[in-house]
């Protein structure tokens, strides 16, 4: 409610349509930020796994990096 007050410059009734619209907009923005954060986290984990596989491949323990990249795309 504090954010809504700051946005409009005064306290609003929570039953007001403008209040509801702004609240809904804020919730959608939060969901979008959360989704983006999860996406970045998944990408980071994928990069870490690829780096680990690459390191292992260089030591001769696993298949070559090109094969790892192909497997990741599937």
C-alpha positions in Angstrom: 0.0 0.0 0.0 2.9 2.3 0.7 4.1 1.9 -3.0 0.6 2.8 -4.2 0.6 5.9 -1.9 4.0 7.0 -3.3 2.8 6.4 -6.9 -0.3 8.5 -6.6 1.0 10.9 -3.9 -1.8 10.2 -1.5 -3.5 7.3 0.4 -6.1 5.4 -1.6 -8.9 3.1 -0.7 -7.9 -0.5 -1.6 -11.3 -0.9 -3.2 -10.5 1.8 -5.8 -10.1 0.5 -9.4 -6.9 2.4 -9.9 -5.5 0.8 -6.7 -6.4 -2.6 -8.0 -5.0 -2.0 -11.4 -1.7 -0.8 -10.0 -1.5 -3.7 -7.6 -2.1 -6.1 -10.5 0.6 -4.4 -12.6 3.1 -4.7 -9.7 2.3 -8.4 -9.2 2.8 -9.1 -13.0 6.2 -7.2 -12.9 7.3 -9.3 -9.8 6.4 -12.5 -11.6 8.3 -11.4 -14.7 11.4 -10.6 -12.5 11.1 -13.9 -10.8 10.9 -15.8 -14.1 13.9 -13.9 -15.5 15.9 -14.7 -12.3 15.1 -18.4 -12.6 16.0 -18.4 -16.3 19.4 -16.7 -15.5 20.0 -19.3 -12.8 19.3 -22.2 -15.1 21.6 -20.7 -17.8 24.4 -20.3 -15.2 24.0 -23.9 -14.0 24.2 -25.1 -17.7 27.4 -23.1 -18.2 28.9 -24.5 -15.1 28.1 -28.1 -16.2 29.5 -27.4 -19.6 32.7 -26.0 -18.1 33.0 -29.0 -15.8 32.5 -31.4 -18.7 35.0 -29.5 -20.7 37.6 -29.8 -17.9 36.9 -33.5 -17.5 37.2 -34.0 -21.3 40.6 -32.3 -21.3 41.8 -34.7 -18.7 40.6 -37.6 -20.8 37.9 -38.7 -18.4 34.8 -38.1 -20.6 33.7 -37.4 -24.2 34.9 -34.4 -26.1 33.4 -30.9 -25.6 31.8 -31.0 -29.1 29.9 -34.1 -28.1 28.8 -32.5 -24.8 27.5 -29.4 -26.6 25.5 -31.7 -29.0 24.0 -33.6 -26.0 23.1 -30.3 -24.3 21.2 -29.1 -27.4 19.1 -32.3 -27.5 
